[in-house]
Amino acid sequence: VVNFRHLYYIYIYTQHVYIATRCCLLFIILLAKFSWLSSGRNFNSSSTMAVQRGIKKLVTGHQQREGGGLVVRRPIGGEISHCDPFLLLDHFGPVDNKPGEAIGAPDHPHRGFETVSYIISGSSQHKDSAGNSGILKDGWVQWMTAGSGVVHSEMPSDEMIKNGGRSEGFQLWVNLPA
């Protein structure tokens, strides 16, 4: 459960305010899922008071390569190491790919956490060891639970490989209760 008194407020510096806004909205939704909703609070209650909070820390996520060479920026799980229940936040792109250039993350395992993937632009194909598969497109979100373990891949869609195009998105890892 998130303790709001000690919550890190994160301003994700990107080239587009639009991206930061969407990241913040998803972050708020996740906070609601893991804190307010689990506590049974009533959002319409007169006892709910608005509290002003300031930004606690500004960070620039460090860059690193993941999967098949995809460059990501990671503010949570890098510069901010403790933001329970969030393990990491990766932002990739924007990158303009020529036909055949798009890269992703080939088969890799996950266990004990959930991934929330949001595609801002482009399209990505997901496949996993449970037999699930699908294509995520602009504005789509995927929430994958990898409780006891799953092997999956996140690769550019056939359309992205054939035609190229801009790809951008982010992925948030959420810790599951023990």
N, C-alpha and C positions, 0 to 999 in steps of 0.2 A: 504494500500500500504506500502510495506516495505521501510523504510528509510535506505539506505545502509550505511550512515555515522554513524548510531547508532546501526547497526546490531550486535547482539551477535554472535561471531563465536564459534561454539561448537565443541569440540573434544570429542567424545563419547568414553570413555575408555572401551573397552571390551577385551575379551580374544582373539579375532580374528580381525586382521587388515581388513580382508575381509568384516566383518560385518560393521565396521566403514566406509569403503569405500562405501558400498552400501547405508548406511544411509546418508552419505554426498551427494552422487549422487542424491538420491531422494529429499533431502533438497534443492539442487540447482535447480532441476526441479520445485519444488514447488515455490521457489523464483521467477523463471522465469514466472510462471503462474500468480502470484499475483503482480508482479511489472513490469518487462520489457514488457511483452505482453500486459498488461492493459494500459501501457503508450504509446503504438504505436511506440516504438523505432524500428529502423531497425538494426538488428544485423550485417549487412554487411556494415553499414555506416562507412565512414572514420572518422566520428566524435566520434566514440566509442573508448575510450582509456582504456587501461589496467591500473588498479590501484592496487598497492600492498597493502595488508592489513595484519596485524598481528592478532594473536589470542588474543581476548580481555579478555577471562576468561576461565579457565579450571575448570570443575566441575565433581564431581562423583555423579551420580544420586542416590538418596536415594531408599532403597528397601521398598516395601510394598506389601500387598496381595490385589488382585482384584478378582472380580467375584467369582468363586467357590474355591478360595484359590490360584490362580495363582500368583507366585512371579514375580513382575516387578521392573525394575529400571527406575526412572523417573527424567531425568535431566531438561526437560522443563516442567513447571507446579510444580516444586519442588524447586531445587536450583536456577533455572533461572525462575523468576516469570513473567517477561514481555518480550515477544518475538513475538509481534503482527505481523502477524495474527495467529501465532501458539499458541495453548492453552496448549498442553502437548505432550510429547513424551515418550512412554513406550517401554522398551525393555524387552522381556521375554526369558528365556532360556539362554544358551542351557541346556536342561534337558533330561536325558535318562529315558523314562517311560517303565515300565514293562507292559504287557498286563493288561488292566483294570485300570491302574493308571493315565492316562492322564486326566487333568482337563482343564476347560475353563471358559467361562462367560455365565451363563444361562440368560434367558430373562431379559433385562434391557432397559431403555429408553435413547434416545438421541434426542436433539432438538437444532437447531440453529447453527450447525457446521457440518463439514465433517470429516469423519475418513478415513485415508489412512492406510491400513493394508498390511504388507509385510511379507510373510512367507519365512523364510530362510531355514528351514528344518521342516519336518513333514507335517501334513495336518490338516485343520480346516474346519468345516462345519458351514456355515452362513445361518440363517433363519431370516426373518423379518415379521412384521405385514402387509406389503404391498404384501405379497405372494412371495417375492423373496427368492431364496435359491441357494446354490451352495457349492462346495468344493474347497478350495484353497489349492494348493500343493506347493512343493519346488519352490521358485522363482516367485510365483504368487503375484500379487498386486490386492487389491480391494479398490475402491474409493466409499464410501457410503455418499450420501448427506442426512442429516436429517434436512431439513429446518423447516417444521412445526411440526415435531416429528415423531418418529418411535420407535417401540419396536423390539429389535432383540437379537439374541443369537449367540455367537461364541464358538462353542464346538469342541472337538476333533472329527475327522471323525470316522466312523465305523471301518475303517482300523486301525487307531491309537489305538482305544479302544481294538480291537481284537488282534493285533500283537504287540502293544507297539512301541517304537522307539524314536528317538531324535526329540524334538520340540524346535523351536526357531523362533523369529520374532520380529517385532516391529509395533507399531501403533502410528500415528501422528494425532492429532486433529487440524483442521484448522477452525478458526472462519469465519462465513459467514457475509457479510455486513448486516447491520440492514435494 
